[in-house]
Amino acid sequence: MLITIADRDKKGILEAARQFREMGFTIFATKGTYNFLSDYGSVSRFIKKVFEGKPNIVDALENGKIQLVINTPTSKMSEFDDSHIRKNTIKYKIQYITTTVAALAATTGINARRSGAYSVKSL
């Protein structure tokens, strides 16, 4: 999975990242997110943004190394990378989460699904 988070959202991703790691997910993270997660003891692998060269996020999406993306919208500076991430998640049918709250909810759902401790309710 890929986690690339705006600075304002970094603290909010810690619990989701911890739970994803406990479930055995490999976490790829861009430089700022990678450094942040490392500072808080969360293991991840560094991955380059598109403008940083190859291999990068788009290469990993294209090659099937990433099956889930958590990317919170950022500033104009990151608009280029965010656009490439969004376009390629659609192209390769990869799940895409845009908030830290949804990321944490996803961990709950995935855990429940894996353990069989879930039920379907009609809305």
N, C-alpha and C positions, 0 to 999 in steps of 0.2 A: 504494500500500500504506500501511498505518497501522502505526506503531510507537509503543506506549505501554508503558513499562517501569517496573517498581518500582525504586526507588533502588538496592537491593541488587544488581540485575541489569544496571545501566547499562553498566559496563565490558565485560560479556560480550556486548553487542550491537554493539559498534563494528565488528568484522570483518564480521559479517553485513550491517550497514548499508552498509559500504564496498562489499561485493560486489554488493548489490542495486543501488546507484547505478551501479556499473560496467556492470551489465546493462541500464541504462536505466530502472529503476523510479523513479517519482516517490514520494518518501517524505513522508507526512504524519505529524506528531508532535505530541503534546500538550505543554503548556508546559515541564514539567520535562525531558522527553525531548528536545524541540526545543532547549532551552538547552544541555543536555549534548552533544548531537550537534554543535551549532554550536561549542562550546568545543573540540571535537576535530576541527574542520574538515570535518564531514560536512554536506552540504547537505540541508535538509529544508524542508517548508512547515508552518507552525503551523496547528493545527486545534483548535477549542474542544471542551472536554468538554461533556457534556449540560447540566450545571448552570451553565455559563458563558454560555449564550445560543446564539443561532443566527447563522449556520449552524454546525453542530457535527458530531461523529462520526456520529451516527445519520443526519443529513441526507445526509452523504457516502456512507454505506453504502446508504441507500435510493435515492440518485441514481446508483449505479453508479460512483462516483469511486474506490472502494476495492475491490480484488479479493482482497487478502490482508491479514490482520491478525496482528500479533505483539503479544501482550498478556500480560505476566506477572502473575499474581495479586498483589494488593497488600493493603494494610491495610483495616480497616473503613471508613476515610475514603473510599476509592475504590470500595467495594463497589457503590455506586449506579451509577457509570459502567461498571464491569466487567460488571455484570448486563445493562445495556442493550447493551453491545457484544456479549456472548455471544448474547443473544436475537436480535439483528438479524443476526449472522453466520449463524445457523441459518435465520432467516426468508428471507434473501436468498441462501443457499447460498454463502457466502464462506468460503474457507479460513481456518482459525484456528490459530495456533501459540502455545503457552503457555510455552515455555522458550527461552532463548537458544541452547542446544545444538541444539535442533530447528530454530531459525531458521538457524543456520550449516549444518546438514545440508541444509536446503531450498535454500540457495544452491548447494551442490554438485550436488544433483539437477537443479535448473533449468538450471545451466550445462551439465551433461552432456546433458540432453535437447535443449537448443538446439543444441549442437555435434554431436549424433548420436553422441557418445562414451559410449554406455551399452549395457548388455545386461541382459536379464531372466534371472534365475536362479530356479529352482524352490526353494522352501523345503521 
